[in-house]
Amino acid sequence: MHGGALAGWLLMALCAVSGAYCLLRTRTGTPQERSTARGEALMGFGMAAMAVPAAVLTLPEWAWAVYGAVFGAAALRALWSARRGAHHLHHLVGSLAMVYMAVTMAPGAAGAGGHAGHGAAAGGAGGVPLLTGVLLLYYALYVLRSAGHLIPAGTGVASFAGGSAEGVVRSGGSGLRDGGAGGAAGGGTELTMACRLTMGIAMFAMLLTL
């Protein structure tokens, strides 16, 4: 990442803490809430491992195949679960984004950007620019709307994040509107929403390294 090893460690810590909190949430709530928490815990720990600075840990080649298989399976599960609620669409996007980053960062990939914690400077730009741009736009809107839910109502920033951005998201799909920020179906406490916001910011930052 452009910020160097320090930024990689910070991302790793934030994602690991978020994953640990999501893991704690699997012990309480309805079956659907526990299932959502398990998926988010997997995402948090997966992102934490991907963000470890390459100077400290260089993942073996087979690890990227494992990433692709695990999050590919998670994407299929989220697609199947989307029949019961649109909030699963966000998990689908997140899982597919992890597969995309794993394929892009894998050794031997054309223009591979390298380990997320290592930095784009080490391996140059990678991935498909259009697809990367679409994912960056999605997570930018996701972060904006999630932040709007955490800001007290009545402030100008909250009105913008909850209104204008939501209008943009409506035209692009219901994943953000109905569950991307973590509605009641996923256990929408403020701490849970803050955890999802943190992972959204981390995903945006990691996509920037491609």
Disulfide bonds with the S-S distance in Angstrom:
none
